[in-house]
Amino acid sequence: MILSNLGAVHKQHEQLEQALYYCEKALQVGRDHTYNQYNPIFSSLYNNIELIYSEQNKYNLTMKNIEHALQITEADSQPNQEYIAESYNNIGFIFLEQHNYQKSLQNLLHSLHIFLKVFPSETDLRISELYNNIALCFAYMKKWIQPIEY
């Protein structure tokens, strides 16, 4: 955990290479000392690495780490639905950055569906951000009527 904290400190100071080094080191130490690769700690570590790669615009590596974190979270007997929704939102955003609007929209809508189950009142700020991202995706696809539905 100390290594992960060191990574977080370096990330906060925008020393991304050092942050990545410590986060990956923490992941390796965790792998070497546990038999359960589906421990929630690994999900957190992959998420930290994903955030670093995202800031570096390394979307393929970002996606790989989001998928690892998501796989671990979904394998939990009581998965954190809020985290799963955020992960699909992040995946949708990555596809949006890569101009893959269909995949972006698919993941954003999946995220919205999960968020609306978790927060049925639609007052959560993340839900409004999702609606905005969905409308943005439609705008990039030059589909002007569909965003009105959202």
Secondary structure, DSSP 4 states (H G I P E B T S, - for coil): -HHHHHHHHHHHTT-HHHHHHHHHHHHHHHHHT-S-TT-HHHHHHHHHHHHHHHHTT-HHHHHHHHHHHHHHHHHSSS--HHHHHHHHHHHHHHHHHTT-HHHHHHHHHHHHHHHHHH-TTS-SHHHHHHHHHHHHHHHHTT--SHHHH-
